[in-house]
Amino acid sequence: MSYKEKVTTMYNMVNSGQILDAFEKYYHNDVVMQEMGEAERVGKDANREYEKNFVGSVKAINGGGVDAITSDESNGVTMVESWMDITFQNDARVKLEQVAVQYWKGDQIVKERFYHK
């Protein structure tokens, strides 16, 4: 399976509400993740906690999608432009838009950086 196919499958899982399942399947134990302007989160345990906190803050996912996916198959890099329409537990509803750049090692992401407002 190509990296583009892997990341497409992963985002299909995310957009169907399987965020934590996608995380467990597609992220390496030594993954480094970073939100724009924030410090890196190192390791799957730290990033799992971050993802659990995010999922716990969400009351409803009203929609989501992928606008573009591209891949550099020879270097194991994918990029995804995506969005989610979310209602948080405090009833605030927002549309999150971002670009994520993933670096793969085999079947798992070892580094990911998110670019957003």
C-alpha positions in Angstrom: 0.0 0.0 0.0 1.3 3.5 -0.9 1.8 6.2 1.7 -1.0 8.2 0.0 -3.3 5.2 0.4 -2.3 4.8 4.1 -2.9 8.4 4.9 -6.2 8.4 3.0 -7.3 5.3 5.0 -6.2 7.0 8.2 -8.2 10.2 7.5 -11.2 8.1 6.6 -11.0 6.6 10.1 -10.6 10.0 11.7 -13.5 11.5 9.8 -15.8 8.6 10.8 -15.0 9.2 14.5 -12.3 6.7 14.9 -9.6 9.2 16.0 -8.0 7.1 18.7 -8.1 3.9 16.7 -6.4 5.7 13.8 -3.8 7.0 16.2 -3.0 3.5 17.6 -2.7 2.0 14.2 -0.8 4.7 12.3 1.6 6.3 14.8 5.0 4.9 15.8 5.9 4.5 19.5 8.6 7.2 19.0 6.4 9.7 17.2 7.1 13.4 17.5 4.1 15.6 16.9 4.0 19.4 16.9 1.2 22.0 16.6 2.2 25.2 15.0 3.9 27.5 17.5 4.0 24.9 20.3 6.7 22.6 21.7 7.1 19.1 20.2 5.3 16.3 22.0 7.7 13.3 22.0 6.6 9.6 22.2 3.3 7.8 21.6 2.3 8.0 25.3 2.5 11.8 25.4 0.7 12.1 22.1 -1.9 9.6 23.1 -2.7 11.7 26.1 -3.0 14.8 24.0 -5.3 13.1 21.6 -7.5 11.7 24.4 -7.8 15.2 25.9 -8.8 16.5 22.5 -11.4 13.8 22.0 -12.7 14.3 25.5 -13.2 18.0 24.8 -15.5 17.3 21.9 -19.2 17.1 22.3 -20.0 16.4 18.6 -18.3 16.1 15.3 -20.7 17.8 12.9 -18.6 17.1 9.8 -15.2 16.8 8.4 -13.3 16.2 5.2 -10.1 16.3 3.3 -9.6 18.9 0.6 -6.2 17.7 -0.7 -3.7 14.9 -0.1 -0.3 14.5 -1.7 2.6 12.3 -1.1 6.3 12.0 -1.8 6.5 8.2 -2.0 10.2 7.9 -2.4 10.9 9.9 0.8 7.9 8.7 2.8 6.2 12.1 3.2 2.5 12.9 3.0 0.6 16.1 3.3 -3.1 16.5 4.1 -5.3 19.6 4.0 -8.3 18.9 6.2 -11.1 20.4 8.2 -13.5 19.4 11.0 -16.7 21.1 12.2 -16.7 20.5 15.9 -18.9 21.4 18.9 -16.9 21.4 22.1 -18.2 20.4 25.5 -18.8 24.1 26.3 -21.1 24.3 23.3 -18.7 26.4 21.2 -18.9 25.3 17.6 -15.8 25.9 15.4 -14.5 24.8 12.0 -10.9 23.7 12.4 -8.8 23.8 9.2 -5.2 22.6 9.0 -2.4 21.2 6.9 -0.6 18.2 8.4 2.8 17.0 7.1 3.6 13.4 8.0 6.9 11.5 7.8 6.5 7.8 7.6 8.7 4.9 8.6 7.2 1.7 7.2 3.5 1.6 8.1 3.6 4.3 10.8 4.1 8.0 11.2 7.3 9.0 13.0 6.9 12.8 12.8 3.9 15.0 12.2 3.6 18.8 12.1 0.3 20.7 11.9 -0.1 24.1 10.3 -3.2 26.1 11.1 -4.4 29.5 12.3 
